[in-house]
């Protein structure tokens, strides 16, 4: 049997090949959302391992029962006849940064040959994963913000919202001001200084989560909140006509979500995740599945995302492997084109035949 080889891309290699490209990531994320709506995407059920808690606590738990976890994702896309398949693993602990142990997560994407199933590329996942998460929120902003929107409120200044503000500025050229809150006020101030300079907009560090939300046309929380019991965004915080991008899931109370005038999800596939929004909303009778609009349908031009400029809209932006598939495949193709990466051997001669 012939040898099997793949290329390895470090984080630095992946960045050289476009992992941090804002415009390309936004375009990839939007196209993936459309393909999912068109039935050209398959998302495998996520396998999640939690540890550091009693096994009994893991049964029927809504939210994250432990900060120590590892997620395994897999997705497939039919991109105009080009079959794209990849796996992603993400082990994480949100306490890593405060414990001086580096970023909250690491990760790897494995791109597979769609015929043999053999790996053809292995690369760092973290830049790709953060970028596509920020872009996933941004495409909701692109299609769902009210006319005349000029401001964004960001809660949390970690890698996700660093990507989110860059991607939001890409799709919202009229953006003038961003209100930013983080539990670490020094980080919020540093974020404000950095992105005011990078994006040429007025980014202001504020002293509370409510202050970040109250005057914002678009609200994007990206935090480490673990369960609905820790939710903090109250209904009276939300500005008339605002868009809440439900990026990190448990930031808004159920009352806040239930009072919204409209709901949009990035894909109907997200309804399969029974311990997350929007599925939890439907299961608890707080929303009807048929009333939750698929963003792919909006992108396709088959419906609008909001009925009235004064409506408060909640956009459920659930991360999926299909987005990593699309973005990592672009990085892989760029690596091949530019001769980037290290060629590694899976086998020279297969032990089994």
N, C-alpha and C positions, 0 to 999 in steps of 0.2 A: 504493500500500500504506500502511496506517495507521502512525503513529509507534510506536516501541518505547521504553518507559521502564522504569527500575528504581529501587529505593531503595538508597542507600548508608548503612550503619551503621558508624560508627567504633567502636573498642573501648569508648569511654565510652558511646556510644549502645546498644551491645549489652548492656552491664552494666545500664543503665537499664531495659532490656526483659527482664531476667531471665537473662542469660547466666551469672551467678554464683549463681543460685538453687539452693541445695543440694537441697532437697526435690524441686523440680520436675525437676532433672537426674537424680536417683536414679530417680524415677518414669519419666522418659523412657527411661532406659537399661534399666531392667527390662522395660518394655513392648517396646522394640526387640528385646531378646534373645528374648522370647516370640514376637514376629512372625517373627523369623528361623527359629526352630524350627518354626513353623507354615507355613513356605514362602512367606511374604509379604514377603520381602526379597531384593534382588539386590545383591551387592557385586561391582563390577568389579575385575579384577586391578589391583593397585597398580603404577603406573609410578614407578620410582625412578631418579633420576639422581645418581651419585656423581661428584665431580671432585677434582682434586688428587692423584690416584694414577695409576699406569700403567694403561692400558686392559686389559692382560693380567691384572692382579690382580683385575679384576671378574668374571672367568669362574668360575662354580661356587663362588663364595665364600660360606661360611656365616657370617652375622653382618654387621657393617658394615665394609666395606673402607676407608671414609674417613669422617671426621667431617663433611665438607662434603657435604651432600646436599639433595635436594628430592624430596618425595613428592607424587604426584598421586593422589587418591582420588575415587571416584564411587560413589554408592549410590542405591537406590530402595526405597521402602516403600509397601505397600498397607495403609494404616492405617484399617481399617473402611471401605474404599471411597474414602478420600481418598488420591490419588496424590501422593507427596512425592518429589522428585528434587533432588539437589544434588551439587556437586563441591567438593572441598577441596584446596588446595595448601598444603604446609608445607615451606618451605626452612629449613634449620637448620644450626647448628654448635655443638656442646656447649661449645666453648671461648669462645664469645662473652662470657659473664659474667666469666670470669677475665681476658679480654683487654680488659675495660672497654668492650665494644661492645654492651651491653644484653642482653636475654633470649636464650636459646639458639635461639629460633625465632620466626618470624613466620608469618602465614598468612591466607588468605582463604577464605570459603565463598561459593559462588555457588548460589543457589536458582533452579531452572529451572521455567518453566511446563511442566507435564507434557504438554500438548497441542502447543504450538509449539516447545518447547525453548529459547525465548528466556529470558534472565535476567530475573528479577523482583526479585531482591535480591542485593546484594553486601555482605558484612559481615566484620568482623574475626573470625578463627577461633580466636585463641589462648585466650581465656577459655573459650569453648565447648569447645575441644579438651581443655584441661587438666581442666576440670570433668567432662566425660564420661569421661575416662580414670580419674580418681579414683573416680567413681561406678561405673564398670565393675568396679573392684576391690571396691568396697563391696557391690555386689549379690551377689558371691561370698561375702563375709563374712556377709551376711544369711542366706543359705541353707545355708552349708557349715560355719560355726563349730560347735565342739562345745558342748553344753549346759554352762553355767557359765563360759564364756569371759569373762575380765575384762580382758585385757591385749593390747596391740598393740605390735609392734616395727617401727619405720620406719627404713629405711636411705636416706639422701638427704632433703634438706629443701627441694628446689626446688618449683616450682609444682605438679608432679604430686602430690607427697606432701602439699603444703598442701591440695590438693583432696581427696586420699584420706583424710586424717585427719578433715576436716569431714564428708565423706560417710559414713565409717565410723561416726563418732559418731551420725549420723542414723539408721543402721540397727541400731546396737548400743547401746541405751540403758543397758545394764549396764556399759559401758566405764568402767573406773576409772583405769587407768594406761597410759601410752604411753612406751616406751623409744625414744629417738631418737639416731641416729648420723649424722654427716656428716664428710667429710674436713676440712671447715672447722669447727672446734669452736666458734668464735664464732657462726657461723650456726646451729649446732645449739642453742646456749644461747638465742639470740634466738627461735628457733622454739619452744622449750620454754616460754619466758616468754609469748609471744604466745598460743599455743594452750591453755596452762593457763588463761589468763584468758578466752579466747573460748569454750572448751568446758566450763569448770568441771570439768576432770579433772586428774589429776596427770601432767604431761608432763615426763619426765626426760631430760636430755642425758646420754649415756653415752660411754665413751671407746673403744669398739671396735664393729665390726659384730657380732661374736659376742655382746657384752653386750646388744645390741639384740634379738638373736634368742633367746637361751638361755631366758629366762623368759616369752616371749611366746606367747600362745595363737594369735595371728594375726601373720604376718610379711609386711610389704609393702615390698619394695625398689623404689625408683624412682631409678635411677642412670644414669650414662653409660657403663657397661661395654659394650664393643664386640663381643667374641667370647667363645665358651665357654672359650678359653684363659685368660681373665681372671676366670673364675668363682671365687667365694670362700666361698660358704655350704656348709659341709661337713655330712655326714649326722649327725654327733654333736652338731651345734648345735641340731637341731630337737627341740623338746619333744614328749613323747608327747601325741597328740591335737591337735597344732597344725595350722593351715592356712597353707600358703605360697601367697601371691598372686603369681603369676609375671607381674609387671606390666612390668618392663623387660627381660625375656627371659634375659639371660645371667648372672644373679647366682648361681644355684645350680649346683653341679657336676653333671655327668651322673650321677655316683654318688648324689648326694643325690636327684635326680629319680627315678632307677631304684629307690631303696629305699622310695619312698613307697608307702602302702597303697592309695591310690586317686587317680584323675585325673578332673578335670572341666574342660571347655572352655566358653567363653561361647557358642560356636556351631560347628557342624560346618563352617561356611564357612572357619574358621581352618585347616583341614587343607589348604586349597589353597595355603597359604604355605609352600613347601617348604624355605625356608632359616630357618624359625623353629620354636620349640616351639609345639604338640606334634608337628607333622609330622616334625621332625628326630628326635624320640624314636622314632617309629614306623619311620622309614626305617632307623634304626640297630639296630632290634630290641630297644629298651629298653622299649617299651610296645606294646600291641595296640590298634589303632584302635577295635575293637568294645568295648573295656573303658574307653574314655574317655567319660564321661557328658556329654551336652549340657545345659548349665545351663537352657536353655529347657524341657527335659523336667522338670527339678526345679521350675521356676517354675509349670509347668502342673499340677503335682501328680501326675505320672505315675510318678515314682520319687523316691527319696531321694538325697542327695548323699554320704552316708557310711554305712558299714555298722556301724561301732563307734565309740564315743566316744574310744577310744585311737588310732584310725587317724590317721596323718599324711596329709593330703590336699594335693595340688598342684592349684591352680586356674589354668589357662592363660587369662589375660585379654588377648586380642588386640584391639587397637583397630581399628575399621573405620569407613568413611564412613557406614554406615547410622546410627550413633549421632550423628554430626554432622548428618545429615539431620533426624532427629527433633528434636534440641535447637535447631538453627538455625531450623527451621520455627516452633517455639513463639516464639522471639525475634522472628521476622518478623511473626507474627500480633500480638504485643504492640506492635510498632512501628506497624503499621497502625492498631491500636485507639487508640494514644495520640499519633499524629501525630509520631512520632520518626523522624529520618533525613532525608537529602537526596535529593530526586528528581533523577535524572540521565537524560539521553537517550542511548539507543544509536543511534538515528537519528530524524530528523524526517520524512524521506522516503527510503525505501530506495533506494540507488544501483542495486541489482539487483532485479529483480522476477521 
